[in-house]
Amino acid sequence: MPAIEPPKRTQILVVGGGPAGSYAAAALAREGFQVVLMEAAKFPRYHIGESLIPSVRHYLKFIGAEEKVAQYGFAHKPGSAIKFNQFDREGYTDFVALGHQNSAWNVVRSEFDNLLLQHAASCGVQVFERTRVDSLMFAPSSPCQGDGDDVALGRPFSATYVTSLADDPVPPSSPTSPTSSSSTSWGYFSNEGDAQTISFDYLVDATGRAGLMCTKYLKNRKVNKSLKNIATWGYWRNTNIYSQGTARENAPWFEALSDESGWAWFIPLHNGLTSIGVVMDQKCHTLRSRSISEATPPPTPQSPTFSLPLSPTSVQTRRNNRSSTFSISNPRLSFLFRGRSETAPPDMVVPHSAPPTTSTFDLQTEPPSPAPSTTSHPSSRRSNLTNKYLESLKLAPGVMKLIGDGFLVGGQVNQAIDPDAPIGVMEDLDFTEPLPGMGKAPVKSASDWSYSAACYAGEGWRVAGDAGAFIDPFFSSGIHLACTGGLSAATTIAASIRGDCEEKRAAEWHNARVTTSYTRFLVVVLSAYKQMRSQCVDALADVGEHNFEQAFGYLRPVIQGSVDMGPHLSPTELQRALDFCVNLFSPTTPEEHAKVSALLKGISSEAAQDVLDVTKPMMDGQTLHRVMADLKLTSDAACQDTGATYEEQGGQRSSTDEEEAETVKMVLDKVNARRVIHTEHSGISGFEEEALVGFVARLVKGRLGLAPAL
């Protein structure tokens, strides 16, 4: 990075060097604009959020960074496994089914983010690390462009910053809440230089959750009431590998907690570590933490430790232990869980180590138990947070089996499969940080509140990434939304500079782009939470009628059917949208998709040929029913949108036919639901083709900007 002082003036100032800021800066610099980026921390710096989706590869390609990331050696992500029901198998989404270029990565964020920042510098961006922007100066006011109350805020024209004199400045702490703007978020440099000023024509705020514009000036951040969660996580070694020897090998695993309070992740990384975390509803987390604290006696050096034998309970035991925890109250979803395999764990895991030292095994069989640990460190060294984290992991049996005889970095973890057994942790005396910048505590915790803002752009400024909006990471959308916001900021600033449209219209386009992408992922994530909690999600206020219409207007005819919902979004319509989107997580396999594809080849109808193409428009229930009828596999589940059972329509079927029909319908419904998010999830074609406020993006190097929609 340059060792020179920042200039007194620049054409475009980007504040924040995370993915959103680095992306926007690189895209603008490649267009020949003068760009200065100021980043408060010294990179590489620690960050959570390791799992990417396929669209990120295409975003990186646009700014010339794809090959750098592909050649770096990050863990290949062929797809993802998701398990909602402890008495059903997991579902699997295959990224590479649409081509190898549709795969993604699991990344170490400190390395990935630093790679993007270095790439921005190589594109001509002047990057200044350890440089914190504290305040902005604004011209006479003009209203903010966006929904909600207009804010009297003029065009920003200069920023005041300080440069740290410390070699290793402490990174900024997260605000005490997503809506706070406490001084601790902005005043963390212990040794500062004199305050300086830089003037600019355009500003991109990519300051992350601290949110300079939204929390300090606009004060327009709104927390989603239905997604107030707490995340705890740590890094493990010697864990198992999901589905080794298959096309799914090393895919990440996501699992609903057995008490319906949240979910857990298992994400293998290229450095031999596995990121394992739990996201839990804040109220449940508080109650559970209190219960654990009250129930757990103070440990002593004589406290017993437990090894990690993988001894799955029998199928009959799991049947006997069934409860209403994962019962599906919505009849439209009940068909997803009839007649399926009752095996609880992932279909195949093998030990993950470098080099492998243990043999492959299937979770249907019991592997050899590891030898008991001889370490004598007292278990009293375990922190209260670590204790709560390990107890929470018991709510995710699939994750526990993937952990196998792995151990938490910073401590040797020995865990019995018996959910009533205590967990023993014996921390190493020579403990070092799991990842640089993480700190020496083996377990981290952070508020995981989803939030958005009333507007993300105004005259001369754009907000991108977590600085404006953050969504629960269940769908791994963080880097995608950061790149979307970064590209949108660059596109609209370029459009304004080049005269493609007025600055006011460019700001409106950025608002619409960020809001639309965020709302689509929000509805998909809410549908997952509805499935996890087996109940309706009261999220109408979180989604917003205008945002829903902008993001899902094309979906309304599909979910309404013959019912007139009226001109305004209602709770009923939102619940139908969630029911539709939850099919995205149906427990299907690539093999089942291939089988359905083979069946459809024998049908000549146009609808049948398009039914598995995720790039085609969504199909309503009657169209899907006709395809099922052509296959002679129509079931009650397939007939639910017609108001009559299959027998009432003159059909005959066997139990085998019914099971096959349900499988086919799950595949068709999953593909149909995937269309909701496909343009966001799988590339940037949707970014370029989707018309917003009368314009489309022109993603041509040297001509980046906006063009009138045809």
C-alpha positions in Angstrom: 0.0 0.0 0.0 1.2 3.6 -0.6 3.3 5.1 2.2 2.4 8.7 1.0 0.0 11.0 2.7 -3.6 11.1 1.4 -4.3 13.8 -1.2 -6.2 16.9 -0.2 -8.8 16.1 -2.9 -10.1 13.2 -4.8 -12.9 12.6 -7.3 -14.4 9.6 -5.3 -13.8 8.8 -1.6 -14.5 5.2 -0.5 -14.7 4.8 3.3 -14.1 1.2 4.3 -11.9 -1.5 2.8 -14.1 -4.6 3.2 -15.6 -6.4 0.2 -18.2 -3.7 -0.5 -15.7 -0.9 -0.4 -12.9 -2.7 -2.2 -15.3 -3.8 -4.9 -16.8 -0.4 -5.5 -13.3 1.2 -5.5 -11.9 -1.3 -8.0 -14.8 -1.0 -10.4 -14.6 2.8 -10.4 -10.8 2.9 -10.8 -11.0 0.5 -13.7 -13.2 3.1 -15.4 -10.4 5.7 -15.1 -11.8 7.7 -12.2 -9.7 8.9 -9.3 -10.4 6.9 -6.2 -9.1 7.1 -2.7 -10.0 4.4 -0.2 -9.6 4.9 3.6 -9.7 1.9 5.9 -9.5 2.2 9.6 -7.9 -1.2 10.3 -4.6 -2.7 9.1 -5.3 -5.6 6.8 -5.4 -8.5 7.0 -7.9 -8.3 9.8 -10.2 -10.9 11.2 -13.9 -11.2 10.1 -16.5 -13.9 10.3 -18.7 -14.9 7.2 -16.7 -17.5 5.3 -19.2 -19.1 3.0 -19.8 -17.7 -0.5 -22.5 -18.3 -3.2 -21.8 -18.8 -6.9 -22.7 -15.2 -7.9 -19.6 -13.9 -6.2 -17.4 -15.6 -8.8 -19.2 -13.6 -11.6 -18.9 -10.4 -9.6 -15.2 -11.0 -9.2 -14.8 -11.7 -12.9 -16.2 -8.3 -13.8 -13.5 -6.4 -11.9 -10.7 -8.8 -13.0 -10.3 -10.6 -9.6 -11.7 -14.0 -10.3 -8.5 -15.7 -11.3 -6.7 -14.2 -8.3 -9.2 -15.7 -5.9 -9.5 -19.0 -7.9 -5.7 -19.5 -7.7 -5.4 -18.6 -4.1 -6.3 -22.0 -2.8 -9.5 -21.4 -0.9 -11.7 -24.4 -0.2 -13.9 -25.5 -3.1 -17.6 -25.3 -2.4 -19.5 -27.6 -4.7 -22.9 -26.9 -3.1 -24.4 -26.9 0.4 -26.3 -29.4 2.6 -29.2 -28.2 4.7 -31.1 -30.2 7.3 -34.3 -28.9 8.7 -35.8 -32.1 10.2 -33.9 -34.4 12.6 -35.9 -37.4 11.4 -35.4 -36.7 7.7 -32.3 -36.6 5.5 -30.7 -33.4 4.5 -31.4 -31.5 1.3 -28.5 -30.7 -1.0 -28.2 -27.8 -3.5 -25.7 -28.6 -6.2 -23.9 -25.5 -7.5 -21.8 -27.2 -10.2 -24.9 -28.8 -11.8 -25.1 -25.6 -13.9 -21.4 -25.8 -14.8 -18.1 -25.8 -13.0 -18.0 -22.0 -13.2 -21.0 -21.9 -11.0 -19.1 -23.3 -8.0 -18.1 -21.1 -5.1 -15.5 -21.1 -2.2 -15.4 -21.2 1.6 -12.8 -18.5 2.5 -10.8 -17.3 5.4 -12.2 -13.8 5.4 -9.0 -12.0 6.6 -7.2 -13.4 3.5 -10.1 -13.0 1.1 -10.8 -9.4 2.1 -7.1 -8.5 2.0 -6.9 -10.0 -1.5 -9.7 -7.8 -2.7 -8.1 -4.7 -1.1 -4.8 -5.5 -2.7 -6.6 -6.0 -6.0 -8.3 -2.6 -5.7 -4.8 -1.0 -5.2 -3.6 -2.8 -8.3 -6.5 -1.3 -10.3 -5.2 2.2 -9.4 -7.1 2.9 -6.1 -5.0 4.9 -3.6 -5.5 2.8 -0.5 -4.7 4.2 3.0 -5.0 1.8 5.9 -5.1 2.7 9.6 -6.9 5.8 8.4 -10.2 6.5 10.1 -12.9 8.9 8.8 -14.6 10.5 11.8 -16.9 13.1 10.3 -18.3 14.5 7.1 -19.2 18.0 5.9 -22.3 18.6 3.9 -23.5 21.3 1.5 -26.9 23.0 2.1 -29.5 20.3 2.6 -31.6 18.4 0.0 -33.9 15.5 0.8 -32.6 11.9 0.9 -33.8 9.7 -1.9 -35.7 6.7 -0.6 -38.6 5.3 1.4 -39.6 6.6 4.7 -39.1 10.1 6.1 -36.9 12.4 4.1 -33.8 13.5 5.9 -32.5 17.0 5.6 -29.0 16.2 4.5 -27.1 18.0 1.8 -24.4 16.7 -0.5 -21.2 15.7 1.3 -18.1 17.4 0.1 -15.3 16.7 2.6 -14.3 14.2 5.3 -12.2 14.6 8.4 -9.9 11.7 9.2 -7.0 10.7 11.5 -4.2 8.3 10.8 -3.1 5.9 13.5 0.5 6.1 14.6 0.3 2.7 16.2 1.7 -0.3 14.4 -1.2 -2.5 15.3 -4.3 -0.4 16.0 -7.2 -2.2 17.7 -10.0 -2.9 15.2 -13.3 -1.1 15.8 -15.7 -2.9 18.1 -19.2 -3.5 16.8 -21.8 -1.1 18.0 -23.7 -2.2 21.2 -26.7 -2.6 18.9 -27.1 -2.3 15.1 -28.7 1.1 15.5 -26.3 2.6 17.9 -23.6 5.1 17.0 -21.6 5.2 20.2 -18.3 6.9 20.4 -16.6 3.6 21.0 -17.3 2.7 17.3 -15.3 5.7 16.1 -12.8 6.5 18.7 -10.7 3.4 19.2 -7.2 4.7 18.1 -5.0 4.9 21.1 -2.4 6.9 19.4 -3.6 9.4 16.8 -2.1 11.9 14.4 -3.5 15.3 13.8 -7.0 15.4 12.1 -6.8 16.0 8.4 -9.4 16.8 5.7 -10.0 15.5 2.2 -12.6 16.8 -0.2 -14.4 14.8 -2.9 -17.2 14.8 -5.4 -18.7 11.4 -4.5 -18.7 9.3 -1.4 -19.2 5.6 -0.9 -19.8 4.6 2.7 -18.7 1.0 3.2 -17.9 1.2 6.9 -19.6 -2.1 7.8 -21.9 -2.4 10.8 -20.6 0.8 12.3 -22.4 2.5 9.4 -21.1 6.1 9.3 -24.0 7.5 7.3 -26.9 5.4 8.6 -26.1 5.6 12.3 -24.3 8.9 12.7 -26.1 11.2 10.2 -29.2 9.6 8.7 -30.1 7.6 11.9 -32.4 5.5 9.6 -31.3 2.0 10.5 -34.2 -0.4 11.3 -33.8 -3.7 13.0 -35.8 -6.6 11.7 -37.9 -7.8 14.7 -38.2 -11.3 13.5 -34.5 -11.9 13.2 -32.9 -10.8 16.4 -30.3 -13.5 17.0 -27.0 -14.2 18.8 -24.1 -16.0 17.0 -21.4 -17.9 18.8 -18.6 -19.7 16.9 -15.2 -21.2 17.1 -12.6 -23.0 14.9 -11.9 -26.8 15.0 -9.3 -29.2 13.8 -9.4 -32.9 12.9 -13.1 -32.8 12.1 -14.8 -35.0 9.5 -15.5 -34.3 5.9 -19.0 -34.3 4.5 -19.6 -36.9 1.8 -16.0 -37.6 0.8 -15.5 -39.4 -2.5 -18.7 -37.9 -4.0 -19.4 -34.8 -6.0 -20.5 -33.2 -2.7 -17.2 -33.7 -0.9 -16.4 -31.0 1.6 -19.6 -29.0 1.1 -20.7 -26.9 4.1 -23.4 -28.2 6.4 -26.3 -26.1 7.8 -28.7 -27.6 10.3 -31.8 -26.4 12.2 -31.4 -26.7 16.0 -33.6 -29.4 17.5 -35.4 -26.9 19.8 -36.4 -24.7 16.9 -34.4 -21.8 18.3 -32.0 -21.3 15.4 -29.4 -23.1 13.3 -25.8 -24.2 13.2 -23.1 -24.1 10.5 -20.2 -26.4 9.7 -17.9 -24.7 7.1 -14.5 -26.4 6.2 -11.7 -24.0 5.3 -8.5 -24.4 3.2 -6.2 -24.0 6.2 -7.3 -27.2 7.9 -9.7 -25.4 10.2 -13.5 -25.8 10.3 -15.7 -22.9 11.2 -18.5 -24.1 13.4 -21.1 -21.8 14.8 -24.6 -21.5 16.3 -27.1 -18.8 15.5 -29.9 -18.7 18.2 -32.8 -16.4 18.8 -31.7 -13.8 21.3 -34.5 -14.6 23.9 -33.8 -18.3 23.6 -30.1 -17.7 24.0 -30.6 -15.6 27.1 -32.9 -18.2 28.7 -30.7 -21.1 27.7 -27.6 -19.3 29.0 -29.3 -18.7 32.3 -30.4 -22.3 32.6 -26.9 -23.6 31.8 -25.3 -21.2 34.3 -27.7 -22.3 37.1 -27.5 -26.0 36.3 -23.8 -26.4 35.8 -21.8 -26.7 39.1 -18.4 -25.1 39.3 -15.9 -27.5 37.7 -13.0 -28.9 39.6 -9.8 -30.6 38.5 -11.4 -33.9 39.3 -14.3 -33.2 36.9 -14.6 -36.2 34.5 -13.9 -35.8 30.8 -15.5 -37.6 28.0 -14.3 -38.9 24.7 -16.2 -38.4 21.4 -17.4 -41.9 20.4 -19.6 -41.7 17.4 -22.4 -44.0 18.4 -25.5 -43.1 16.6 -28.8 -44.2 18.2 -30.8 -46.7 16.4 -33.5 -45.8 14.0 -36.0 -47.3 16.4 -34.7 -45.2 19.2 -35.1 -42.1 17.1 -38.6 -43.1 16.2 -39.5 -43.6 19.9 -38.0 -40.2 20.8 -40.0 -38.3 18.2 -41.7 -35.2 19.5 -43.5 -32.2 18.0 -40.3 -30.3 17.7 -40.2 -30.5 14.0 -43.9 -31.1 13.3 -45.1 -29.1 10.3 -48.2 -27.2 11.1 -48.7 -25.9 7.6 -50.4 -28.6 5.5 -48.9 -27.2 2.4 -45.5 -28.2 3.7 -46.4 -31.6 5.2 -45.9 -33.5 2.0 -42.2 -32.6 2.2 -41.7 -35.0 5.1 -43.9 -38.0 4.2 -42.4 -41.3 3.2 -38.8 -40.0 3.4 -35.7 -41.7 4.9 -35.7 -41.4 8.7 -31.9 -41.4 9.0 -30.8 -38.4 11.0 -27.1 -37.8 10.3 -25.4 -36.6 7.1 -25.2 -39.3 4.5 -21.5 -39.6 4.7 -18.7 -38.0 6.7 -15.1 -38.8 6.9 -12.3 -37.4 9.2 -10.9 -34.1 7.9 -7.3 -33.7 8.6 -4.1 -33.0 6.8 -3.0 -35.7 6.1 -5.9 -37.9 6.9 -5.1 -40.3 9.7 -8.4 -42.2 10.1 -10.5 -44.2 7.7 -13.7 -43.3 5.9 -17.0 -44.3 7.5 -20.7 -44.0 7.0 -22.7 -42.5 9.8 -25.1 -45.4 9.7 -22.3 -47.5 11.2 -20.4 -47.0 14.4 -16.8 -46.1 13.9 -14.1 -47.0 16.4 -14.1 -44.8 19.5 -11.0 -42.7 19.9 -8.6 -43.4 22.7 -9.4 -41.5 25.9 -7.5 -38.2 26.3 -4.6 -38.3 28.8 -4.4 -34.5 29.0 -4.5 -33.4 32.7 -5.3 -29.7 32.4 -8.2 -28.9 34.7 -11.6 -28.4 33.0 -12.1 -25.3 35.2 -10.1 -23.4 32.6 -13.2 -23.5 30.3 -14.8 -20.1 29.9 -18.5 -19.5 30.5 -19.0 -18.5 26.8 -17.2 -21.7 25.7 -19.4 -23.7 28.0 -22.6 -22.2 26.5 -21.3 -22.7 22.9 -20.5 -26.4 23.4 -23.9 -27.0 25.1 -25.6 -25.3 22.2 -23.9 -27.6 19.7 -25.7 -30.5 21.3 -28.8 -29.2 19.6 -27.3 -30.0 16.2 -26.7 -33.8 16.1 -25.5 -33.6 12.5 -22.9 -31.1 13.4 -21.8 -33.2 16.4 -21.3 -36.2 14.2 -19.3 -34.1 11.7 -17.1 -32.9 14.5 -16.3 -36.5 15.3 -13.1 -36.6 17.4 -12.2 -33.1 16.4 -11.0 -30.4 18.9 -11.6 -26.8 19.3 -8.6 -24.7 18.5 -7.3 -23.4 21.8 -8.7 -26.3 23.7 -9.0 -30.1 23.4 -12.7 -30.8 23.3 -14.1 -34.2 24.4 -17.8 -34.6 24.0 -20.1 -37.5 24.5 -23.0 -38.1 22.1 -25.4 -38.5 25.0 -27.2 -35.2 25.1 -27.4 -35.4 28.9 -23.7 -35.8 29.3 -21.5 -32.8 30.3 -18.8 -31.5 28.1 -15.2 -31.4 29.2 -12.8 -28.8 27.7 -9.1 -28.8 28.5 -7.4 -25.8 27.0 -3.8 -25.9 25.9 -1.4 -23.8 28.1 0.5 -22.6 25.0 -2.7 -21.4 23.3 -2.4 -19.1 20.3 -5.0 -17.3 18.2 -7.1 -19.6 15.9 -6.9 -17.0 13.2 -4.9 -13.8 13.2 -6.8 -10.9 14.8 -9.5 -13.1 16.3 -8.1 -12.9 19.8 -7.1 -15.7 22.1 -10.5 -16.7 23.3 -11.4 -20.0 21.5 -15.1 -18.9 21.1 -16.5 -15.6 19.7 -19.9 -14.2 20.1 -21.7 -11.3 18.4 -25.2 -9.9 18.0 -26.6 -11.2 14.7 -29.5 -8.8 14.3 -30.7 -8.3 10.7 -31.3 -4.7 9.8 -31.9 -2.4 6.9 -32.2 1.3 6.2 -34.8 3.7 4.8 -32.5 4.8 2.0 -29.0 3.9 0.7 -28.2 6.9 -1.5 -28.6 10.6 -1.9 -27.0 13.4 -3.8 -23.3 12.6 -4.1 -23.3 9.6 -1.7 -24.0 5.9 -1.7 -24.1 3.3 1.1 -23.0 -0.3 0.4 -22.7 -3.6 2.2 -23.2 -3.9 5.9 -23.0 -0.2 6.3 -26.6 -0.1 5.1 -28.1 -3.5 5.6 -27.3 -6.9 7.1 -29.2 -10.1 6.9 -29.0 -13.4 8.8 -26.2 -15.4 7.2 -28.3 -18.6 6.8 -28.2 -18.3 3.0 -24.5 -17.1 2.9 -25.6 -13.9 1.1 -23.2 -11.4 2.9 -20.5 -11.1 0.3 -23.0 -11.3 -2.5 -24.9 -8.3 -1.1 -21.6 -6.5 -0.5 -20.6 -6.9 -4.1 -24.1 -6.0 -5.3 -24.0 -2.8 -3.3 -20.5 -2.1 -4.4 -21.2 -2.6 -8.1 -24.4 -0.6 -7.8 -22.6 2.3 -6.2 -19.9 2.2 -8.9 -22.5 1.9 -11.7 -24.6 4.8 -10.5 -21.7 7.1 -9.7 -20.3 6.4 -13.2 -23.7 7.1 -14.7 -23.9 10.4 -12.9 -20.4 11.5 -13.9 -21.0 10.4 -17.6 -24.4 12.1 -17.8 -26.4 8.9 -18.4 -29.0 10.4 -16.1 -29.4 13.0 -13.4 -27.8 12.3 -10.1 -31.2 12.1 -8.4 -32.2 9.3 -10.7 -28.9 7.5 -10.2 -29.4 7.6 -6.5 -32.9 6.2 -6.9 -31.6 3.3 -9.0 -29.0 2.5 -6.2 -31.8 2.6 -3.6 -33.9 0.3 -5.7 -31.1 -2.1 -6.4 -30.0 -2.5 -2.8 -33.5 -2.7 -1.5 -34.6 -5.3 -4.1 -31.7 -7.6 -3.6 -31.9 -7.4 0.2 -35.7 -8.0 0.2 -35.4 -11.2 -1.9 -32.8 -12.7 0.4 -34.8 -11.6 3.4 -37.9 -13.4 2.3 -36.0 -16.5 1.5 -34.3 -16.5 4.9 -37.6 -15.8 6.6 -39.1 -18.8 4.8 -36.3 -20.9 6.3 -37.0 -19.6 9.7 -40.7 -20.4 9.3 -39.6 -24.0 8.5 -37.3 -24.2 11.5 -39.8 -22.8 13.9 -42.8 -24.7 12.5 -44.9 -21.6 12.7 -45.9 -18.5 10.8 -43.3 -15.7 10.9 -44.8 -12.3 11.7 -42.6 -10.3 9.3 -44.9 -8.0 7.4 -43.3 -4.9 9.0 -39.8 -6.2 8.4 -40.4 -6.8 4.6 -42.6 -3.8 3.8 -45.2 -3.6 1.1 -43.3 -1.4 -1.3 -40.1 -3.5 -0.9 -42.0 -6.7 -1.5 -43.8 -5.4 -4.6 -40.4 -4.2 -6.0 -38.7 -7.5 -5.3 -41.5 -10.0 -5.8 -44.1 -8.4 -8.1 -43.6 -11.2 -10.5 -44.3 -13.8 -7.8 -47.7 -12.4 -6.8 -49.7 -14.1 -9.7 -48.0 -17.4 -8.9 -48.8 -17.5 -5.2 -52.2 -15.9 -5.5 -53.7 -18.5 -7.9 -57.4 -17.9 -8.3 -57.6 -16.0 -5.0 -57.9 -12.2 -5.2 -55.5 -10.9 -2.6 -56.2 -7.2 -3.3 -53.8 -4.5 -4.3 -51.9 -4.4 -1.0 -49.6 -6.9 0.6 -51.4 -8.8 3.3 -50.0 -11.1 6.0 -51.7 -14.0 4.2 -49.9 -13.2 0.9 -46.6 -12.9 2.7 -47.1 -16.3 4.3 -47.9 -17.8 0.9 -44.7 -16.2 -0.4 -42.8 -17.8 2.5 -44.4 -21.2 1.8 -43.5 -20.9 -1.8 -39.8 -20.0 -1.1 -39.4 -22.7 1.5 -39.4 -25.2 -1.3 -35.9 -24.0 -2.1 -34.7 -26.0 0.9 -36.6 -29.2 0.1 -34.5 -32.4 1.0 -33.9 -33.5 -2.6 -30.7 -34.9 -4.0 -28.9 -34.3 -7.4 -29.7 -38.0 -8.2 -33.4 -37.3 -7.8 -33.1 -34.2 -10.1 -31.3 -36.4 -12.7 -34.1 -39.0 -12.4 -36.8 -36.3 -12.9 -34.9 -34.9 -15.9 -34.8 -38.3 -17.5 -38.6 -38.7 -17.0 -39.3 -35.3 -18.5 -37.4 -36.2 -21.7 -40.2 -38.5 -22.6 -42.8 -35.6 -22.7 -43.1 -33.4 -25.7 -45.0 -30.5 -24.0 -43.3 -27.1 -23.9 -44.0 -26.8 -20.2 -42.2 -30.1 -19.5 -39.1 -29.0 -21.4 -38.8 -25.8 -19.3 -39.8 -27.1 -15.9 -36.2 -27.8 -14.8 -34.7 -24.7 -16.3 -34.1 -22.2 -13.4 -33.7 -19.4 -15.9 -37.3 -19.6 -17.1 -40.2 -17.7 -15.5 -41.9 -19.2 -12.5 -44.8 -21.6 -13.1 -48.1 -21.6 -11.2 -49.6 -24.6 -9.5 -51.8 -25.6 -12.4 -48.9 -25.6 -14.9 -46.9 -27.9 -12.6 -50.0 -30.1 -12.2 -50.3 -30.5 -15.9 -46.7 -31.6 -16.1 -47.3 -34.1 -13.3 -50.4 -35.4 -15.2 -48.3 -35.8 -18.3 -45.9 -38.0 -16.2 -48.9 -39.9 -14.9 -47.6 -39.3 -11.4 -50.2 -36.8 -10.1 -50.7 -37.0 -6.3 -52.7 -35.3 -3.7 -49.7 -33.1 -3.0 -49.6 -32.2 -6.7 -53.3 -31.5 -6.7 -53.4 -29.2 -3.8 -53.7 -26.1 -5.9 -56.6 -27.5 -7.9 -58.9 -28.1 -4.9 -59.5 -31.8 -5.6 -57.7 -35.1 -4.7 -56.2 -37.2 -7.4 -59.0 -39.9 -7.0 -61.6 -37.1 -7.4 -60.0 -36.3 -10.7 -60.4 -39.9 -11.8 -56.8 -41.1 -11.1 -55.6 -44.4 -9.6 -52.3 -44.9 -7.8 -50.3 -47.2 -5.6 -48.2 -46.3 -2.6 -45.1 -46.5 -4.8 -46.6 -44.1 -7.3 -47.5 -41.7 -4.5 -44.0 -41.7 -3.1 -42.5 -41.2 -6.6 -45.0 -38.5 -7.3 -44.1 -36.7 -4.1 -40.4 -36.9 -5.0 -41.0 -35.5 -8.4 -43.2 -32.7 -7.1 -40.5 -31.8 -4.5 -37.9 -31.5 -7.3 -40.2 -29.4 -9.5 -41.2 -27.2 -6.6 -37.6 -26.7 -5.6 -36.6 -25.7 -9.1 -39.6 -23.4 -9.3 -38.7 -21.8 -5.9 -35.0 -21.5 -7.0 -36.1 -19.1 -9.7 -37.0 -16.6 -7.1 -33.3 -16.1 -6.2 -31.6 -17.5 -9.3 -30.7 -14.2 -10.8 -29.2 -13.0 -7.5 -27.6 -16.4 -6.6 -25.9 -17.5 -9.8 -24.5 -14.5 -11.6 -24.7 -10.9 -12.5 -27.0 -11.2 -15.5 -30.0 -10.2 -13.3 -28.1 -7.1 -12.1 -27.6 -6.1 -15.7 -31.0 -7.0 -17.1 -33.4 -6.0 -14.4 -35.0 -2.7 -15.1 -35.3 -0.3 -12.1 -36.8 3.2 -12.1 -36.7 3.1 -15.9 -33.0 2.2 -16.3 -30.8 -0.9 -16.6 -27.1 -1.3 -15.7 -24.6 -1.1 -18.5 -21.8 -3.5 -17.4 -19.2 -2.7 -20.1 -15.7 -1.9 -19.1 -15.0 1.7 -20.1 -18.7 2.5 -20.4 -20.0 1.4 -16.9 -23.2 3.3 -16.2 -27.0 3.2 -16.8 -29.0 3.0 -19.9 -32.7 3.6 -20.5 -34.8 0.4 -20.2 -36.4 -0.8 -23.5 
